[in-house]
Amino acid sequence: MNNIAVKSTGDPLGNKSEEVRKRSWTASMAGLLRGAGPYLVLLLILPGGTLIAPLLWLHRHRHKRAEVMLRS
């Protein structure tokens, strides 16, 4: 049996902070794509999609914009 010593890098977290940062970035990108996906498909497939997709997005998010306007 070989006993191999593992050299410590001095990082008490074992470089987990980098791993957490990558997971956070991946999760945020996945959420962005999940939310924007249908609009991107409309944009690419439909003729005039560059006009339809933003209008549909504005229509679907009108309640959120109204709440922001009322708070101001």
Buried (B, 14 or more C-beta within 10 A) or exposed (E): EEEEEEEEEEEEEEEEEEEEEEEEEEEEEEEEEEEEEEBEEBBEEEEEBEEBBEEBBEEEEEEEEEEEEEEE
